[in-house]
Amino acid sequence: MLSLAQSLFLDSELRVEQELPHAGSALENPFVYDAVAREFKQMARRGLVEIVQEHTAAHRSDALIDSLRYRRVRVG
């Protein structure tokens, strides 16, 4: 079974800048969004995506990623 990040990756187009969605998805939860964004950062370390922009905000005592733009650079 694919993770949310893997599903979003596979649905994205090559070399097209995209933002992880917020509203109307499981990513509305800030902790889920952060987990998926961190998985995208792991994909970036493996050369699958390029992180274009990232924003982190304090949520209670944690620093969570609340915005992430990426570009898919490899098929997978």
C-alpha positions in Angstrom: 0.0 0.0 0.0 1.3 3.4 -1.0 1.8 6.2 1.5 0.1 9.6 1.0 3.5 11.1 -0.1 4.1 8.2 -2.6 0.6 8.6 -4.1 1.1 12.4 -4.5 4.5 11.8 -6.0 3.1 9.3 -8.6 0.2 11.7 -9.5 2.6 14.6 -10.1 3.9 15.6 -13.5 7.6 15.7 -14.3 9.3 19.1 -13.9 6.1 20.9 -12.9 6.3 22.9 -9.7 3.5 21.8 -7.3 2.4 22.5 -3.7 1.3 19.9 -1.2 -2.5 20.4 -0.9 -4.1 21.5 2.4 -7.8 21.9 2.2 -10.1 19.0 1.3 -7.6 16.3 2.0 -6.0 14.3 4.9 -3.3 16.9 4.8 -5.6 19.4 6.6 -4.2 18.0 9.9 -0.9 19.8 10.5 0.8 16.7 11.8 -0.1 14.6 8.8 1.0 17.5 6.5 4.3 17.6 8.3 4.8 13.8 8.0 4.1 13.9 4.3 6.4 16.9 3.8 9.2 15.1 5.6 8.7 12.1 3.4 9.0 14.4 0.4 12.3 15.7 1.8 13.5 12.1 2.0 12.6 11.7 -1.7 14.6 14.8 -2.4 17.7 13.3 -0.7 17.2 10.3 -3.1 17.0 12.6 -6.1 13.3 12.0 -6.9 12.1 15.5 -6.3 13.5 19.0 -5.8 12.2 21.0 -2.9 11.4 24.5 -4.3 10.1 26.1 -1.1 9.5 25.1 2.4 8.0 26.9 5.4 8.1 25.8 9.0 5.8 27.2 11.7 5.7 26.6 15.5 2.7 24.5 16.5 2.5 24.3 20.2 6.1 23.2 21.1 6.8 21.6 17.8 8.2 23.1 14.6 6.0 21.7 11.8 6.3 22.1 8.0 3.2 23.9 7.0 4.0 24.6 3.3 6.0 22.7 0.8 6.5 23.3 -2.9 8.3 20.6 -5.0 9.2 19.6 -8.5 9.3 16.0 -9.6 12.6 15.4 -11.4 12.6 11.6 -11.9 10.1 9.0 -12.8 10.7 6.9 -9.7 
